[in-house]
Amino acid sequence: QVQLVESGGGLVQPGGSLRLSCAVSGNRFAIYAMAWYRQVPGEQRELLASITSDTFIKYSDSVKGRFTISRDNAKNTVFLQMNSLKPEDTAVYFCKLATANADYWGQGTQVTVSS
């Protein structure tokens, strides 16, 4: 069973930075596409960034130029570097691993941007 564990969330002031990590169990991490999402209560989960096994990357317009997704296959980890954070970035952030048969999600990590 694949397990994903996010970390790195917290409280940050507007304009600040955070780096989220998502550690994945298993030994086939390198072949899977990974993605970061976020969700605000009462709203749909929003796709922010994705990275394929060969590091093809896409970003949503809402985070392009501020967030950077990357992966370290040796550590089975995907990262989300978040810069120039805004209050509207406040949400629970989730990582997702996509296989041909199923998607796997972490439990989420809270990011709060406030002064």
Accessible surface in RSA format (square Angstrom, percent):
REM  Atomic radii and reference values for relative SASA: ProtOr
REM  Chains: A
REM  Algorithm: Lee & Richards
REM  Probe-radius: 1.40
REM  Slices: 20
REM RES _ NUM      All-atoms   Total-Side   Main-Chain    Non-polar    All polar
REM                ABS   REL    ABS   REL    ABS   REL    ABS   REL    ABS   REL
RES GLN A   1   185.78 103.9 111.69  81.6  74.08 176.4  54.89 116.8 130.88  99.3
RES VAL A   2    36.35  23.9  29.09  26.3   7.26  17.5  29.84  25.9   6.51  17.7
RES GLN A   3   117.16  65.5 112.59  82.3   4.57  10.9  23.82  50.7  93.35  70.8
RES LEU A   4     9.65   5.4   0.52   0.4   9.13  23.0   0.52   0.4   9.13  24.6
RES VAL A   5    86.78  57.1  84.70  76.7   2.08   5.0  84.70  73.6   2.08   5.6
RES GLU A   6     6.68   3.8   0.00   0.0   6.68  15.9   0.00   0.0   6.68   5.5
RES SER A   7    60.17  50.8  55.03  73.4   5.13  11.8  40.65  86.6  19.52  27.3
RES GLY A   8    36.41  44.9   0.00   N/A  36.41  44.9  23.29  63.9  13.12  29.4
RES GLY A   9    28.78  35.5   0.00   N/A  28.78  35.5   2.04   5.6  26.75  59.9
RES GLY A  10    29.64  36.5   0.00   N/A  29.64  36.5  29.45  80.8   0.19   0.4
RES LEU A  11   132.85  74.0  99.27  71.0  33.58  84.4  99.29  69.7  33.56  90.3
RES VAL A  12    21.65  14.2  16.43  14.9   5.22  12.6  21.65  18.8   0.00   0.0
RES GLN A  13   122.34  68.4 120.37  88.0   1.97   4.7  31.68  67.4  90.66  68.8
RES PRO A  14    61.20  44.6  39.25  35.8  21.95  79.8  39.70  32.8  21.49 133.6
RES GLY A  15    55.56  68.5   0.00   N/A  55.56  68.5  29.77  81.7  25.79  57.8
RES GLY A  16    21.76  26.8   0.00   N/A  21.76  26.8  21.06  57.8   0.70   1.6
RES SER A  17    57.15  48.3  37.82  50.5  19.33  44.5  21.64  46.1  35.51  49.8
RES LEU A  18    34.39  19.2  29.87  21.4   4.52  11.4  34.39  24.2   0.00   0.0
RES ARG A  19   130.32  54.7 115.40  58.8  14.92  35.5  34.96  47.8  95.36  57.8
RES LEU A  20     0.00   0.0   0.00   0.0   0.00   0.0   0.00   0.0   0.00   0.0
RES SER A  21    27.75  23.4  27.75  37.0   0.00   0.0  11.87  25.3  15.87  22.2
RES CYS A  22     0.00   0.0   0.00   0.0   0.00   0.0   0.00   0.0   0.00   0.0
RES ALA A  23    50.71  46.6  48.46  74.8   2.25   5.1  48.69  68.6   2.03   5.4
RES VAL A  24     9.07   6.0   0.97   0.9   8.10  19.5   2.53   2.2   6.54  17.7
RES SER A  25    49.03  41.4  33.67  44.9  15.36  35.4  43.30  92.2   5.73   8.0
RES GLY A  26    52.97  65.3   0.00   N/A  52.97  65.3  35.86  98.4  17.11  38.3
RES ASN A  27   143.24  98.8 108.00 104.4  35.24  84.9  42.94 103.3 100.30  96.9
RES ARG A  28   144.04  60.5 137.80  70.2   6.25  14.9  47.97  65.6  96.07  58.2
RES PHE A  29     4.59   2.3   0.61   0.4   3.98  10.4   1.77   1.1   2.82   8.1
RES ALA A  30    44.88  41.3  39.18  60.5   5.70  13.0  39.26  55.3   5.63  14.9
RES ILE A  31    91.99  52.3  71.77  53.5  20.22  48.7  73.68  53.1  18.30  49.7
RES TYR A  32    39.22  18.3  38.11  21.7   1.11   2.9  20.36  15.3  18.86  23.3
RES ALA A  33    37.08  34.1  32.78  50.6   4.30   9.8  32.91  46.3   4.17  11.1
RES MET A  34     1.68   0.9   0.00   0.0   1.68   4.0   1.35   1.1   0.33   0.4
RES ALA A  35     6.21   5.7   6.20   9.6   0.01   0.0   6.20   8.7   0.01   0.0
RES TRP A  36     0.00   0.0   0.00   0.0   0.00   0.0   0.00   0.0   0.00   0.0
RES TYR A  37    30.72  14.3  30.72  17.5   0.00   0.0  14.45  10.9  16.26  20.0
RES ARG A  38    19.27   8.1  18.94   9.7   0.33   0.8   1.96   2.7  17.31  10.5
RES GLN A  39    53.53  29.9  50.82  37.1   2.71   6.5   8.78  18.7  44.75  33.9
RES VAL A  40    53.78  35.4  52.41  47.4   1.37   3.3  52.41  45.5   1.37   3.7
RES PRO A  41   122.31  89.1  96.38  87.9  25.92  94.2 107.33  88.6  14.98  93.1
RES GLY A  42    91.07 112.3   0.00   N/A  91.07 112.3  44.66 122.6  46.41 103.9
RES GLU A  43   110.72  63.6  97.77  74.0  12.96  30.8  35.66  69.0  75.06  61.3
RES GLN A  44   165.54  92.6 148.40 108.5  17.14  40.8  54.81 116.7 110.73  84.0
RES ARG A  45    87.60  36.8  63.78  32.5  23.83  56.7  19.89  27.2  67.71  41.0
RES GLU A  46    62.97  36.2  57.28  43.3   5.69  13.5  36.10  69.8  26.87  21.9
RES LEU A  47    82.95  46.2  74.09  53.0   8.87  22.3  74.09  52.0   8.87  23.9
RES LEU A  48     0.20   0.1   0.00   0.0   0.20   0.5   0.20   0.1   0.00   0.0
RES ALA A  49     1.51   1.4   0.00   0.0   1.51   3.4   1.51   2.1   0.00   0.0
RES SER A  50    27.60  23.3  27.37  36.5   0.23   0.5  15.66  33.4  11.93  16.7
RES ILE A  51     2.95   1.7   2.85   2.1   0.09   0.2   2.95   2.1   0.00   0.0
RES THR A  52    43.13  30.7  43.13  43.7   0.00   0.0  43.13  57.9   0.00   0.0
RES SER A  53    51.46  43.5  36.63  48.9  14.83  34.2   7.87  16.8  43.59  61.1
RES ASP A  54   112.25  78.6  87.89  87.5  24.36  57.6  44.55 104.9  67.70  67.5
RES THR A  55    80.43  57.2  66.60  67.5  13.83  33.0  41.44  55.7  38.98  58.9
RES PHE A  56   126.66  63.4 120.30  74.5   6.36  16.6 125.94  76.4   0.72   2.1
RES ILE A  57    63.35  36.0  41.67  31.0  21.68  52.3  41.67  30.0  21.68  58.8
RES LYS A  58   127.69  62.3 122.15  74.9   5.53  13.2  69.82  62.8  57.87  61.6
RES TYR A  59    58.90  27.5  37.11  21.1  21.79  56.7  35.04  26.3  23.86  29.4
RES SER A  60    29.89  25.3  17.21  23.0  12.68  29.2  27.81  59.2   2.07   2.9
RES ASP A  61   126.59  88.7 100.73 100.3  25.85  61.1  38.69  91.0  87.90  87.7
RES SER A  62    50.50  42.7  27.40  36.6  23.11  53.2  39.55  84.2  10.95  15.3
RES VAL A  63     0.13   0.1   0.00   0.0   0.13   0.3   0.13   0.1   0.00   0.0
RES LYS A  64   122.71  59.9 103.43  63.5  19.27  45.9  62.25  56.0  60.45  64.4
RES GLY A  65    81.49 100.5   0.00   N/A  81.49 100.5  42.27 116.0  39.22  87.8
RES ARG A  66    32.51  13.7  27.97  14.3   4.54  10.8  25.61  35.0   6.90   4.2
RES PHE A  67     5.02   2.5   0.00   0.0   5.02  13.1   0.00   0.0   5.02  14.4
RES THR A  68    70.70  50.3  69.95  70.9   0.76   1.8  43.36  58.2  27.34  41.3
RES ILE A  69     1.71   1.0   0.00   0.0   1.71   4.1   0.00   0.0   1.71   4.6
RES SER A  70    44.56  37.7  43.49  58.0   1.07   2.5  33.45  71.2  11.11  15.6
RES ARG A  71    30.04  12.6   3.04   1.6  27.00  64.3   3.47   4.7  26.57  16.1
RES ASP A  72    43.72  30.6  39.36  39.2   4.36  10.3  14.11  33.2  29.61  29.5
RES ASN A  73    61.70  42.6  46.11  44.6  15.59  37.5  18.55  44.7  43.15  41.7
RES ALA A  74   103.03  94.7  56.01  86.4  47.02 107.0  68.76  96.8  34.27  90.8
RES LYS A  75   145.91  71.2 125.26  76.9  20.65  49.2  77.40  69.7  68.51  73.0
RES ASN A  76    33.30  23.0  33.30  32.2   0.00   0.0   9.87  23.8  23.42  22.6
RES THR A  77    13.49   9.6  13.49  13.7   0.00   0.0   5.43   7.3   8.06  12.2
RES VAL A  78     0.00   0.0   0.00   0.0   0.00   0.0   0.00   0.0   0.00   0.0
RES PHE A  79    25.82  12.9  25.82  16.0   0.00   0.0  25.82  15.7   0.00   0.0
RES LEU A  80     0.00   0.0   0.00   0.0   0.00   0.0   0.00   0.0   0.00   0.0
RES GLN A  81    56.69  31.7  56.62  41.4   0.07   0.2  27.64  58.8  29.05  22.0
RES MET A  82     0.00   0.0   0.00   0.0   0.00   0.0   0.00   0.0   0.00   0.0
RES ASN A  83    58.00  40.0  58.00  56.1   0.00   0.0  15.34  36.9  42.66  41.2
RES SER A  84    59.69  50.4  54.50  72.7   5.18  11.9  19.72  42.0  39.96  56.0
RES LEU A  85     2.46   1.4   0.00   0.0   2.46   6.2   0.00   0.0   2.46   6.6
RES LYS A  86    86.60  42.2  85.93  52.7   0.67   1.6  39.11  35.2  47.49  50.6
RES PRO A  87    74.25  54.1  67.38  61.4   6.87  25.0  67.76  55.9   6.49  40.3
RES GLU A  88   119.84  68.8  95.99  72.6  23.84  56.8  62.04 120.0  57.80  47.2
RES ASP A  89     0.38   0.3   0.38   0.4   0.00   0.0   0.00   0.0   0.38   0.4
RES THR A  90    44.29  31.5  39.41  40.0   4.88  11.6  37.36  50.2   6.94  10.5
RES ALA A  91     3.40   3.1   0.18   0.3   3.22   7.3   3.40   4.8   0.00   0.0
RES VAL A  92    42.13  27.7  42.05  38.1   0.08   0.2  42.05  36.5   0.08   0.2
RES TYR A  93     0.00   0.0   0.00   0.0   0.00   0.0   0.00   0.0   0.00   0.0
RES PHE A  94    21.85  10.9  21.85  13.5   0.00   0.0  21.85  13.2   0.00   0.0
RES CYS A  95     0.00   0.0   0.00   0.0   0.00   0.0   0.00   0.0   0.00   0.0
RES LYS A  96    29.54  14.4  28.95  17.8   0.59   1.4   2.96   2.7  26.58  28.3
RES LEU A  97     0.97   0.5   0.97   0.7   0.00   0.0   0.97   0.7   0.00   0.0
RES ALA A  98    32.18  29.6  26.23  40.5   5.96  13.6  26.23  36.9   5.96  15.8
RES THR A  99    35.82  25.5  16.60  16.8  19.22  45.8  19.24  25.8  16.58  25.1
RES ALA A 100   110.37 101.5  59.84  92.3  50.53 115.0  72.48 102.1  37.89 100.4
RES ASN A 101   147.65 101.8 111.15 107.4  36.50  87.9  34.08  82.0 113.57 109.8
RES ALA A 102    42.46  39.0  30.34  46.8  12.12  27.6  41.44  58.4   1.03   2.7
RES ASP A 103    73.54  51.5  49.62  49.4  23.92  56.6   9.25  21.8  64.29  64.1
RES TYR A 104    57.78  27.0  54.98  31.3   2.80   7.3  22.05  16.6  35.73  44.0
RES TRP A 105    96.47  38.7  69.46  33.6  27.01  63.4  53.48  28.5  43.00  69.8
RES GLY A 106     9.04  11.1   0.00   N/A   9.04  11.1   1.80   4.9   7.24  16.2
RES GLN A 107   114.20  63.9  82.28  60.1  31.92  76.0  73.17 155.8  41.02  31.1
RES GLY A 108    11.59  14.3   0.00   N/A  11.59  14.3   0.52   1.4  11.07  24.8
RES THR A 109    18.27  13.0  13.30  13.5   4.97  11.8   6.86   9.2  11.41  17.3
RES GLN A 110    87.22  48.8  78.02  57.0   9.20  21.9  49.96 106.4  37.25  28.3
RES VAL A 111     0.00   0.0   0.00   0.0   0.00   0.0   0.00   0.0   0.00   0.0
RES THR A 112    42.70  30.4  42.70  43.3   0.00   0.0  30.77  41.3  11.93  18.0
RES VAL A 113     4.24   2.8   0.00   0.0   4.24  10.2   0.00   0.0   4.24  11.5
RES SER A 114    56.51  47.7  49.27  65.8   7.23  16.7  20.60  43.9  35.91  50.3
RES SER A 115   125.21 105.8  65.29  87.1  59.92 138.0  47.07 100.2  78.14 109.5
END  Absolute sums over single chains surface
CHAIN  1 A     6201.8       4707.5       1494.4       3297.7       2904.2
END  Absolute sums over all chains
TOTAL          6201.8       4707.5       1494.4       3297.7       2904.2
